[in-house]
């Protein structure tokens, strides 16, 4: 009994240390991730095998098994997953890896007659565990379970595909600069409107001046007041309306110009690249929401 306890302690001490990956391991891990994302499972397996050879980090084994699955080698993938469970018996993702093994391992055919004695009676140390000799393989799951994260202290998991909306976040547009551009466009339109009404008001003023002198606006010939009274009243009304519209447009242009200036300042002061951090550090990132 003492010898068995000593052997178990030596096996536990021989396991991989809880340490961060080395630069070479991280480089090979990222290289394999990019290869798998591009559809080259063989290159991904090669990179991860090289990374595992450097420090024997068991996190590589999970990814090597995934690459072997995608490469169409279920037997090799199952062996790699079993190796991972042997090296990390208390892994947090053990249940998920066992489900993968169940999916990759074909179910044993039913016996012709009578139950198998080894399946009915436990051995000397209790019932046989799944994967051991004499134990029936677990049933295949009904659904595909997504890959779980490796145990703490190992390499981070990287998704094969970029998250939705990643390309939009890097486009450079946000609520601040979009609002500022729209306000600028409105300012230009209102200034043009104000100029139009100001020109119309000036034209009415010229007509009024000629009518006051009782001259025909077309020929310049003198006219009696009775013949120009209606035209004079209309020209005065049109002039007041155009002058009012020009002033309203100018006020609107000033307001939209102020809004554009404010949002340009907010865009320069508040928008920035969020910090590249994980965990609680990401709480420091702040983003505007309408």
PLY file of the C-alpha trace (Angstrom):
ply
format ascii 1.0
element vertex 290
property float x
property float y
property float z
element edge 289
property int vertex1
property int vertex2
end_header
0.00 0.00 0.00
2.84 2.41 0.80
4.43 1.65 -2.55
1.17 2.42 -4.40
0.76 5.72 -2.54
4.34 6.71 -3.39
3.80 5.84 -7.05
0.62 7.94 -7.19
2.45 10.93 -5.65
5.26 10.64 -8.21
2.75 10.54 -11.08
1.01 13.66 -9.74
4.30 15.52 -9.43
5.28 14.54 -12.95
2.25 16.39 -14.43
2.69 19.65 -16.33
3.17 22.74 -14.12
0.59 25.47 -13.95
2.52 28.10 -15.92
1.93 30.62 -18.70
2.95 29.57 -22.23
6.38 30.51 -23.53
6.67 32.88 -26.53
7.45 29.95 -28.85
4.45 28.00 -27.55
2.18 31.01 -28.03
3.52 31.56 -31.55
2.90 27.93 -32.53
-0.55 28.01 -30.91
-1.53 31.11 -32.93
-0.05 29.60 -36.09
-2.17 26.47 -35.66
-5.28 28.54 -34.96
-4.82 30.53 -38.17
-4.24 27.35 -40.17
-7.39 25.70 -38.81
-9.43 28.85 -39.51
-8.23 28.76 -43.14
-9.28 25.11 -43.47
-5.81 23.52 -43.33
-6.29 21.00 -40.51
-3.03 19.19 -41.30
-0.96 22.37 -40.90
-2.81 23.21 -37.68
-2.03 19.76 -36.24
1.64 20.10 -37.24
1.97 23.50 -35.51
0.23 22.31 -32.34
2.28 19.11 -32.23
5.42 21.27 -32.34
4.06 23.51 -29.57
3.24 20.49 -27.40
6.75 19.14 -27.88
8.24 22.31 -26.36
6.65 22.21 -22.91
4.14 19.35 -23.00
1.28 21.68 -22.17
-1.83 19.44 -22.25
-3.95 22.29 -23.65
-2.29 21.57 -27.01
-3.72 18.04 -26.94
-7.31 19.29 -27.04
-6.57 21.36 -30.15
-4.55 18.56 -31.75
-7.57 16.30 -31.32
-9.81 18.92 -32.95
-7.44 19.18 -35.94
-7.34 15.40 -36.29
-11.14 15.28 -36.24
-11.36 17.87 -39.02
-8.67 16.04 -40.98
-10.80 12.88 -40.97
-8.76 10.85 -38.48
-11.23 9.95 -35.69
-9.07 7.14 -34.30
-6.08 9.43 -33.82
-8.32 12.13 -32.35
-9.79 9.70 -29.82
-6.28 8.59 -28.80
-5.22 12.22 -28.35
-8.27 12.99 -26.20
-7.55 9.95 -23.99
-3.98 11.13 -23.61
-5.25 14.54 -22.51
-7.53 12.98 -19.87
-4.65 10.83 -18.61
-2.42 13.89 -18.17
-5.16 16.10 -16.66
-7.48 13.71 -14.78
-9.21 16.60 -12.95
-9.68 18.79 -16.03
-12.66 21.15 -15.88
-13.71 20.09 -19.38
-13.46 16.35 -18.71
-17.18 15.73 -19.30
-17.05 17.50 -22.67
-13.95 15.55 -23.76
-15.60 12.28 -22.72
-18.58 13.21 -24.89
-16.23 13.73 -27.81
-14.72 10.31 -27.16
-18.20 8.81 -27.13
-18.93 10.45 -30.46
-15.70 9.19 -32.01
-15.82 5.66 -30.57
-18.26 3.36 -32.44
-20.82 1.61 -30.25
-20.13 -2.07 -29.61
-22.63 -4.50 -31.24
-25.19 -6.11 -28.94
-24.30 -9.68 -27.81
-26.09 -12.57 -29.53
-27.50 -14.03 -26.31
-27.12 -13.33 -22.64
-25.38 -10.41 -20.94
-21.62 -10.14 -20.81
-20.33 -11.17 -17.37
-17.76 -8.40 -17.32
-20.49 -5.81 -17.90
-22.72 -7.13 -15.09
-20.32 -7.69 -12.22
-17.74 -5.14 -11.05
-14.12 -6.16 -10.70
-12.00 -6.13 -7.63
-11.94 -2.32 -7.38
-15.60 -1.60 -8.34
-17.36 -1.03 -11.65
-15.21 -0.54 -14.71
-14.87 3.08 -15.86
-15.71 4.13 -19.43
-12.78 3.51 -21.80
-11.32 0.63 -19.68
-11.17 -2.95 -20.86
-14.42 -4.80 -20.29
-16.56 -1.67 -19.94
-19.18 -0.77 -22.56
-18.57 2.56 -24.35
-20.92 5.39 -23.39
-23.81 6.21 -25.67
-23.21 8.85 -28.34
-24.71 12.25 -27.48
-27.71 13.52 -29.37
-26.24 16.97 -29.97
-22.80 18.37 -30.69
-21.35 20.16 -27.66
-19.11 23.19 -28.35
-15.48 23.03 -27.33
-14.83 24.08 -23.73
-11.98 26.25 -22.53
-8.76 24.49 -21.37
-7.93 24.35 -17.64
-6.63 27.53 -15.92
-2.99 28.33 -16.58
-2.93 26.91 -20.10
-3.15 28.52 -23.49
-6.30 30.57 -24.26
-8.84 29.29 -26.75
-9.10 31.21 -30.02
-12.23 31.06 -32.18
-11.74 29.92 -35.74
-14.00 32.64 -37.07
-14.02 36.35 -36.09
-16.99 37.45 -33.99
-19.92 39.07 -35.82
-19.60 42.81 -36.26
-15.77 42.84 -35.88
-15.28 44.45 -39.29
-17.85 47.17 -38.48
-16.13 48.08 -35.21
-12.89 48.82 -37.06
-14.50 50.97 -39.79
-13.80 54.23 -37.93
-17.44 55.42 -37.89
-19.32 55.98 -34.64
-22.32 57.92 -33.33
-20.24 61.05 -32.76
-18.64 61.55 -36.17
-21.76 60.38 -38.04
-23.86 62.97 -36.18
-21.24 65.64 -36.84
-21.19 64.88 -40.60
-25.00 64.95 -40.82
-25.13 68.26 -38.93
-22.49 69.71 -41.27
-24.53 68.68 -44.31
-27.63 70.32 -42.81
-25.65 73.49 -42.14
-24.58 73.69 -45.78
-28.17 73.11 -46.97
-29.57 75.78 -44.63
-26.93 78.28 -45.69
-27.89 77.68 -49.32
-31.57 78.18 -48.44
-30.77 81.40 -46.59
-28.83 82.67 -49.59
-31.72 81.88 -51.92
-34.25 83.77 -49.80
-31.85 86.68 -49.29
-31.46 87.01 -53.06
-35.24 86.88 -53.48
-35.65 89.58 -50.81
-33.09 91.77 -52.60
-34.94 91.34 -55.88
-38.20 92.38 -54.20
-36.46 95.42 -52.74
-35.33 96.50 -56.21
-38.88 96.10 -57.51
-40.23 98.16 -54.60
-37.70 100.93 -55.28
-38.75 101.14 -58.89
-42.43 101.02 -57.99
-41.96 103.82 -55.44
-40.60 105.97 -58.25
-43.65 104.97 -60.33
-41.48 103.44 -63.02
-42.31 100.31 -64.98
-39.84 97.56 -63.82
-39.52 96.37 -67.44
-39.36 99.63 -69.44
-38.58 102.23 -66.76
-41.44 104.44 -67.96
-43.24 106.53 -65.30
-46.50 104.99 -64.03
-49.41 106.44 -62.03
-49.60 105.28 -58.40
-53.05 103.79 -58.86
-51.67 101.36 -61.44
-48.79 100.17 -59.21
-50.48 100.13 -55.78
-51.37 96.40 -55.95
-47.89 95.50 -57.23
-46.32 97.59 -54.50
-48.33 95.83 -51.77
-47.48 92.40 -53.18
-43.78 93.26 -53.48
-43.72 94.45 -49.87
-45.41 91.21 -48.65
-43.03 89.04 -50.69
-40.04 90.99 -49.44
-41.03 90.58 -45.78
-41.68 86.83 -46.31
-38.36 86.21 -48.06
-36.47 88.23 -45.45
-38.09 86.21 -42.63
-37.31 82.90 -44.36
-33.69 83.92 -44.89
-33.31 84.79 -41.19
-34.91 81.49 -40.09
-32.56 79.54 -42.36
-29.56 81.44 -40.96
-30.60 80.67 -37.39
-31.05 76.98 -38.28
-27.63 76.93 -39.95
-26.04 78.41 -36.84
-27.71 75.75 -34.65
-26.65 72.83 -36.85
-23.13 74.26 -37.07
-22.97 74.34 -33.26
-24.17 70.71 -33.11
-21.57 69.65 -35.68
-18.80 71.40 -33.75
-19.89 69.81 -30.46
-19.94 66.28 -31.88
-16.60 66.72 -33.62
-15.14 67.66 -30.22
-16.83 64.67 -28.54
-15.53 62.35 -31.24
-11.97 63.56 -30.70
-12.20 63.49 -26.90
-14.19 60.34 -26.10
-13.66 57.78 -28.86
-10.57 55.62 -28.52
-9.45 52.04 -29.04
-10.66 49.86 -26.12
-7.86 48.28 -24.03
-6.77 44.81 -25.07
-7.54 43.10 -21.75
-9.56 40.20 -20.45
-11.52 39.47 -17.30
-12.22 42.34 -14.94
-9.90 44.68 -16.86
-12.46 45.01 -19.65
-14.87 46.74 -17.28
-12.81 49.91 -17.76
-13.86 50.18 -21.43
-16.71 52.69 -21.97
-18.80 53.05 -25.11
-21.66 55.37 -26.00
-25.10 53.80 -26.43
-28.11 55.64 -27.88
0 1
1 2
2 3
3 4
4 5
5 6
6 7
7 8
8 9
9 10
10 11
11 12
12 13
13 14
14 15
15 16
16 17
17 18
18 19
19 20
20 21
21 22
22 23
23 24
24 25
25 26
26 27
27 28
28 29
29 30
30 31
31 32
32 33
33 34
34 35
35 36
36 37
37 38
38 39
39 40
40 41
41 42
42 43
43 44
44 45
45 46
46 47
47 48
48 49
49 50
50 51
51 52
52 53
53 54
54 55
55 56
56 57
57 58
58 59
59 60
60 61
61 62
62 63
63 64
64 65
65 66
66 67
67 68
68 69
69 70
70 71
71 72
72 73
73 74
74 75
75 76
76 77
77 78
78 79
79 80
80 81
81 82
82 83
83 84
84 85
85 86
86 87
87 88
88 89
89 90
90 91
91 92
92 93
93 94
94 95
95 96
96 97
97 98
98 99
99 100
100 101
101 102
102 103
103 104
104 105
105 106
106 107
107 108
108 109
109 110
110 111
111 112
112 113
113 114
114 115
115 116
116 117
117 118
118 119
119 120
120 121
121 122
122 123
123 124
124 125
125 126
126 127
127 128
128 129
129 130
130 131
131 132
132 133
133 134
134 135
135 136
136 137
137 138
138 139
139 140
140 141
141 142
142 143
143 144
144 145
145 146
146 147
147 148
148 149
149 150
150 151
151 152
152 153
153 154
154 155
155 156
156 157
157 158
158 159
159 160
160 161
161 162
162 163
163 164
164 165
165 166
166 167
167 168
168 169
169 170
170 171
171 172
172 173
173 174
174 175
175 176
176 177
177 178
178 179
179 180
180 181
181 182
182 183
183 184
184 185
185 186
186 187
187 188
188 189
189 190
190 191
191 192
192 193
193 194
194 195
195 196
196 197
197 198
198 199
199 200
200 201
201 202
202 203
203 204
204 205
205 206
206 207
207 208
208 209
209 210
210 211
211 212
212 213
213 214
214 215
215 216
216 217
217 218
218 219
219 220
220 221
221 222
222 223
223 224
224 225
225 226
226 227
227 228
228 229
229 230
230 231
231 232
232 233
233 234
234 235
235 236
236 237
237 238
238 239
239 240
240 241
241 242
242 243
243 244
244 245
245 246
246 247
247 248
248 249
249 250
250 251
251 252
252 253
253 254
254 255
255 256
256 257
257 258
258 259
259 260
260 261
261 262
262 263
263 264
264 265
265 266
266 267
267 268
268 269
269 270
270 271
271 272
272 273
273 274
274 275
275 276
276 277
277 278
278 279
279 280
280 281
281 282
282 283
283 284
284 285
285 286
286 287
287 288
288 289
